[in-house]
């Protein structure tokens, strides 16, 4: 059975101090001792606390389903000029929205399993090895003998924002229902499931239905304007979604010219069942909409070296917060902190990202 937000908060505190009293828990959480006792009784019924003395069962991990590819990124030394060759810096590294999210989560000490497909080629072997070394469980990734590993080719402008990109991800058609059915126990044994919209539309329907029926929270990264369209039929089964303005327009079919338009589009998603909407607004931060919260949150300011991977880091930081029982607002701030640390580095996944950095940046911790 899934945990409530309050149960996750109590479990997190108990794991830190198994000898903590109910009175201490009540004071830290600002609730009554009797309320704490009720939550602890529920945790025992659900099997997360095994008896007196707060013997805690380890939480399940996070499963990420999505794209894995090689990123090729080019950034000019000076202003980008069209229709000619631009001297600049070129980097080749592991990428893919799902893979990047999984990599970031592993660096944040979240147990994470990755479901994806790569080719039987040097690029695929590199992806698996480097993702495994980061701490991600890649044992369930399938190797295709018919298609090559995906390639993402991006041209950045002089300040590090994407100018244009091409995504060769046909191999992800093999991340189909048949593959997912073979991993059903992995998915059902998840605390949280995260997926990106690179995966086929029928796979999105299968995953969201499976998670809905098993009370597993679903976090969705829409990826792009075109791929966000795949989410229209499953909005009532999405717990958290992180679109940018253009993706929000694509999913809702509504024009978003200003903040009022954005709020109307967000309301459209909420009315159709999405529980928590986190709209990413670049240098303005994010806009959150949930049953308890409607507000803008500013980003953590930093110098932009390379904006690639910021959205993936934000989603990972958000999931880190949810997994560890923090409130939605604090979890979103964790995401903003992870995004800030990512864009201030030349890497799509900042190899120096860790949970202490997030906690130091987010003052509510």
C-alpha positions as CSV (number, residue, x, y, z in Angstrom):
1,X,0.0,0.0,0.0
2,X,1.2,3.5,-0.8
3,X,2.2,5.9,2.0
4,X,0.6,9.3,2.6
5,X,2.8,12.4,2.7
6,X,2.6,12.6,6.5
7,X,3.4,8.9,6.9
8,X,6.5,9.4,4.7
9,X,7.6,12.3,6.9
10,X,7.2,10.2,10.1
11,X,9.0,7.3,8.5
12,X,11.9,9.5,7.4
13,X,12.3,10.8,11.0
14,X,12.1,7.4,12.5
15,X,14.7,6.0,10.2
16,X,17.0,8.9,11.3
17,X,16.3,8.1,15.0
18,X,14.6,4.8,15.7
19,X,14.4,5.7,19.4
20,X,12.5,8.9,18.9
21,X,9.3,9.3,21.0
22,X,5.8,10.0,19.8
23,X,6.0,13.3,21.7
24,X,9.1,14.4,19.9
25,X,7.6,13.4,16.5
26,X,4.5,15.4,17.4
27,X,6.5,18.5,18.3
28,X,8.7,18.3,15.1
29,X,5.7,17.9,12.8
30,X,3.4,20.3,14.6
31,X,0.6,17.8,15.1
32,X,-0.9,16.0,18.2
33,X,0.7,13.0,19.8
34,X,-2.6,11.0,19.2
35,X,-2.3,11.9,15.5
36,X,1.3,10.6,15.5
37,X,0.1,7.4,17.2
38,X,-2.5,6.9,14.5
39,X,0.0,7.3,11.7
40,X,2.4,4.9,13.3
41,X,-0.4,2.3,13.7
42,X,-1.1,2.7,9.9
43,X,2.6,2.3,9.1
44,X,2.6,-0.9,11.1
45,X,-0.5,-2.2,9.3
46,X,1.2,-1.4,5.9
47,X,4.3,-3.2,7.0
48,X,6.8,-0.3,7.0
49,X,7.3,-0.5,10.8
50,X,7.8,-4.1,11.9
51,X,7.2,-3.8,15.7
52,X,8.1,-2.0,18.9
53,X,11.3,0.0,18.9
54,X,10.5,1.1,15.3
55,X,12.2,-1.6,13.4
56,X,11.9,-0.1,9.9
57,X,11.5,-1.9,6.6
58,X,13.6,-0.4,3.9
59,X,11.5,1.6,1.4
60,X,11.1,0.4,-2.1
61,X,13.1,2.2,-4.8
62,X,12.3,4.3,-7.8
63,X,11.8,2.8,-11.3
64,X,12.6,5.1,-14.2
65,X,11.3,4.1,-17.7
66,X,12.5,6.1,-20.7
67,X,15.2,7.1,-23.2
68,X,18.9,6.3,-23.2
69,X,21.0,7.7,-25.9
70,X,24.4,9.3,-26.7
71,X,24.3,13.1,-26.5
72,X,26.4,15.0,-29.0
73,X,26.4,18.7,-28.1
74,X,28.0,21.6,-29.9
75,X,28.4,25.2,-28.5
76,X,30.0,28.0,-30.5
77,X,32.8,30.1,-29.0
78,X,31.0,33.3,-30.2
79,X,27.5,34.2,-31.4
80,X,26.0,31.3,-33.4
81,X,25.9,32.1,-37.1
82,X,23.4,30.3,-39.4
83,X,24.2,28.5,-42.6
84,X,28.0,28.3,-42.0
85,X,30.5,26.4,-39.9
86,X,31.0,27.8,-36.3
87,X,34.2,27.2,-34.4
88,X,33.2,25.8,-31.0
89,X,33.2,23.1,-28.4
90,X,31.8,19.6,-29.0
91,X,31.0,17.1,-26.3
92,X,29.9,13.4,-26.5
93,X,28.4,11.9,-23.4
94,X,25.7,9.5,-22.2
95,X,22.2,11.0,-22.2
96,X,18.5,10.4,-22.6
97,X,15.8,12.0,-20.4
98,X,15.0,8.8,-18.5
99,X,18.7,7.8,-18.2
100,X,19.7,11.3,-17.0
101,X,16.9,11.3,-14.3
102,X,18.0,7.8,-13.1
103,X,21.7,8.9,-13.0
104,X,20.8,12.0,-11.0
105,X,18.7,10.0,-8.6
106,X,21.6,7.5,-8.0
107,X,23.9,10.4,-7.2
108,X,21.3,11.6,-4.7
109,X,21.3,8.2,-2.9
110,X,17.9,7.1,-4.2
111,X,17.8,3.3,-5.1
112,X,16.8,3.4,-8.8
113,X,16.2,0.8,-11.5
114,X,16.2,1.8,-15.1
115,X,14.0,0.3,-17.8
116,X,15.1,1.1,-21.4
117,X,16.6,-0.3,-24.6
118,X,20.0,0.2,-26.2
119,X,21.6,-1.2,-29.3
120,X,24.2,-4.0,-29.5
121,X,26.9,-1.5,-30.3
122,X,29.7,0.5,-28.7
123,X,27.4,3.3,-27.8
124,X,25.0,1.0,-26.0
125,X,27.8,-0.7,-24.1
126,X,29.1,2.7,-23.0
127,X,25.7,3.8,-21.9
128,X,25.2,0.7,-19.8
129,X,28.6,0.8,-18.2
130,X,28.7,4.5,-17.3
131,X,25.1,4.4,-16.0
132,X,25.9,1.2,-13.9
133,X,29.0,3.0,-12.5
134,X,26.8,5.9,-11.4
135,X,24.9,3.5,-9.2
136,X,21.8,2.8,-11.3
137,X,20.5,-0.8,-11.6
138,X,20.6,-1.4,-15.4
139,X,20.2,-5.2,-15.3
140,X,16.6,-4.8,-16.8
141,X,17.7,-2.8,-19.8
142,X,17.1,-4.8,-23.0
143,X,19.7,-4.9,-25.8
144,X,18.4,-4.7,-29.3
145,X,20.1,-6.7,-32.1
146,X,18.1,-4.9,-34.9
147,X,18.4,-1.2,-34.1
148,X,21.3,1.1,-33.2
149,X,21.5,3.0,-29.9
150,X,19.7,6.4,-29.9
151,X,21.6,9.6,-30.7
152,X,20.6,13.1,-29.6
153,X,22.3,15.9,-31.5
154,X,22.1,19.5,-30.1
155,X,23.4,22.8,-31.2
156,X,23.6,25.4,-28.4
157,X,23.9,29.1,-28.6
158,X,26.8,31.1,-27.1
159,X,25.1,31.4,-23.7
160,X,24.4,27.6,-23.5
161,X,20.7,27.5,-24.4
162,X,19.6,25.0,-27.1
163,X,19.2,26.5,-30.6
164,X,18.1,23.3,-32.4
165,X,18.3,19.6,-31.9
166,X,17.7,16.3,-33.6
167,X,16.6,13.1,-31.8
168,X,17.2,9.7,-33.4
169,X,15.3,7.5,-31.0
170,X,13.5,5.0,-33.2
171,X,14.9,2.2,-31.0
172,X,12.5,3.1,-28.2
173,X,9.7,1.6,-30.2
174,X,11.0,-1.7,-28.7
175,X,10.2,-0.4,-25.2
176,X,6.7,-1.8,-25.9
177,X,4.0,-3.5,-23.8
178,X,5.6,-6.9,-24.3
179,X,8.8,-5.7,-22.8
180,X,7.0,-3.9,-19.9
181,X,4.9,-7.0,-19.2
182,X,8.2,-8.9,-18.7
183,X,9.1,-6.3,-16.0
184,X,5.8,-6.1,-14.3
185,X,7.1,-7.2,-10.9
186,X,9.9,-4.6,-11.1
187,X,7.3,-1.9,-11.7
188,X,4.8,-3.1,-9.1
189,X,7.6,-3.2,-6.5
190,X,8.4,0.5,-6.9
191,X,7.8,3.3,-4.4
192,X,7.6,5.7,-7.3
193,X,7.5,5.3,-11.1
194,X,9.0,7.9,-13.4
195,X,8.7,7.9,-17.1
196,X,9.4,10.2,-20.0
197,X,7.3,10.6,-23.1
198,X,10.0,9.1,-25.4
199,X,8.3,5.7,-24.8
200,X,5.5,4.6,-27.1
201,X,1.9,5.8,-26.5
202,X,0.6,2.3,-25.8
203,X,3.4,1.8,-23.3
204,X,2.4,5.0,-21.5
205,X,-1.2,3.8,-21.2
206,X,0.0,0.4,-19.9
207,X,2.4,1.9,-17.2
208,X,-0.1,4.5,-16.0
209,X,-2.9,1.9,-15.7
210,X,-0.6,-0.5,-13.9
211,X,0.6,2.1,-11.4
212,X,-3.0,3.5,-10.9
213,X,-4.3,0.0,-10.0
214,X,-1.4,-0.6,-7.6
215,X,-1.4,2.8,-5.9
216,X,2.1,3.7,-7.1
217,X,2.7,7.5,-7.7
218,X,3.6,8.4,-11.3
219,X,5.9,11.3,-12.2
220,X,6.0,12.3,-15.9
221,X,8.5,14.3,-17.9
222,X,6.7,15.3,-21.2
223,X,10.1,15.7,-23.1
224,X,8.9,17.8,-26.1
225,X,6.0,19.5,-27.8
226,X,5.3,16.5,-30.1
227,X,5.9,13.8,-27.5
228,X,3.7,15.5,-24.9
229,X,0.7,14.7,-27.1
230,X,0.9,11.1,-26.0
231,X,-0.2,12.1,-22.5
232,X,-3.7,13.4,-23.4
233,X,-5.4,10.1,-22.7
234,X,-3.9,9.3,-19.3
235,X,-4.1,12.6,-17.5
236,X,-6.4,11.1,-14.8
237,X,-3.6,8.7,-13.8
238,X,-0.8,11.1,-13.5
239,X,0.3,12.2,-10.0
240,X,3.1,14.7,-11.0
241,X,3.9,16.3,-14.4
242,X,6.6,18.8,-15.2
243,X,5.8,20.5,-18.6
244,X,7.4,23.7,-19.8
245,X,5.1,26.4,-21.4
246,X,5.2,24.9,-24.9
247,X,4.5,21.4,-23.6
248,X,1.7,22.7,-21.5
249,X,0.2,24.2,-24.7
250,X,0.6,21.0,-26.6
251,X,-1.1,18.8,-24.0
252,X,-4.0,21.2,-23.4
253,X,-4.4,22.6,-26.9
254,X,-4.6,26.1,-25.2
255,X,-2.5,29.1,-26.1
256,X,-0.3,30.3,-23.2
257,X,0.7,33.9,-23.8
258,X,0.8,35.1,-20.2
259,X,0.5,33.9,-16.6
260,X,-3.3,34.0,-16.7
261,X,-3.4,31.7,-19.7
262,X,-0.9,29.4,-18.0
263,X,-3.1,29.2,-14.9
264,X,-6.1,28.3,-17.1
265,X,-4.1,25.6,-18.9
266,X,-2.9,24.2,-15.6
267,X,-6.5,24.2,-14.3
268,X,-7.4,22.2,-17.4
269,X,-4.9,19.5,-16.4
270,X,-6.1,19.5,-12.8
271,X,-9.7,19.3,-13.8
272,X,-8.8,16.2,-15.8
273,X,-7.2,14.4,-12.9
274,X,-3.5,15.4,-12.8
275,X,-2.8,15.8,-9.0
276,X,0.3,18.0,-9.1
277,X,1.4,20.3,-12.0
278,X,4.9,21.8,-11.9
279,X,5.3,24.2,-14.9
280,X,9.0,24.9,-15.6
281,X,9.5,28.6,-16.5
282,X,13.3,28.8,-17.1
283,X,14.8,31.8,-15.5
284,X,11.5,32.5,-13.7
285,X,11.6,29.2,-11.8
286,X,8.4,27.2,-11.7
287,X,4.7,27.4,-11.0
288,X,3.1,24.8,-8.8
289,X,-0.5,23.8,-8.7
290,X,-1.9,21.1,-6.4
291,X,-4.8,20.6,-4.0
292,X,-2.9,22.4,-1.2
293,X,-0.7,24.8,-3.2
294,X,-0.8,27.4,-5.9
295,X,2.4,29.5,-6.2
296,X,5.4,30.6,-8.2
297,X,8.8,29.6,-6.8
298,X,11.9,31.4,-8.0
299,X,15.0,29.5,-9.1
300,X,18.4,29.4,-7.4
301,X,20.5,32.0,-9.3
302,X,23.7,30.8,-11.0
303,X,25.8,31.4,-14.1
304,X,24.6,29.3,-17.0
305,X,27.3,27.2,-18.5
306,X,25.1,24.7,-20.3
307,X,21.3,24.5,-19.9
308,X,21.1,20.9,-21.3
309,X,19.8,18.5,-18.6
310,X,18.3,21.1,-16.4
311,X,14.8,19.7,-16.7
312,X,16.0,16.2,-16.1
313,X,17.8,17.3,-12.9
314,X,14.7,19.2,-11.8
315,X,12.6,16.1,-12.1
316,X,15.2,14.0,-10.2
317,X,15.3,16.6,-7.4
318,X,11.6,16.6,-7.2
319,X,11.5,12.8,-7.0
320,X,14.2,12.8,-4.4
321,X,12.1,15.1,-2.2
322,X,8.9,13.0,-2.7
323,X,10.7,9.8,-2.0
324,X,12.2,11.1,1.2
325,X,8.8,12.4,2.5
326,X,9.3,16.1,2.0
327,X,6.4,18.4,1.2
328,X,5.6,19.3,-2.4
329,X,7.0,22.8,-2.1
330,X,10.3,21.6,-0.5
331,X,10.5,18.8,-3.1
332,X,10.1,21.3,-5.9
333,X,12.8,23.5,-4.3
334,X,15.0,20.4,-4.3
335,X,14.4,20.1,-8.0
336,X,15.3,23.8,-8.6
337,X,18.5,23.3,-6.6
338,X,19.5,20.3,-8.7
339,X,18.7,22.2,-11.9
340,X,20.8,25.1,-10.7
341,X,23.8,22.9,-9.9
342,X,23.4,21.2,-13.4
343,X,23.3,24.4,-15.5
344,X,26.3,25.8,-13.7
345,X,28.4,22.8,-15.0
346,X,29.3,21.8,-18.5
347,X,27.8,18.4,-18.0
348,X,24.2,17.2,-18.8
349,X,24.4,15.3,-15.5
350,X,26.6,17.1,-13.0
351,X,29.0,14.4,-11.6
352,X,29.4,16.4,-8.4
353,X,25.7,16.6,-7.6
354,X,24.8,15.1,-4.2
355,X,22.1,15.3,-1.6
356,X,24.1,17.5,0.8
357,X,24.3,20.2,-1.8
358,X,20.6,20.2,-2.2
359,X,20.0,20.3,1.6
360,X,22.5,23.2,1.9
361,X,20.7,25.2,-0.8
362,X,17.1,24.5,0.3
363,X,16.8,26.4,3.6
364,X,13.7,24.7,4.8
365,X,15.6,21.5,5.5
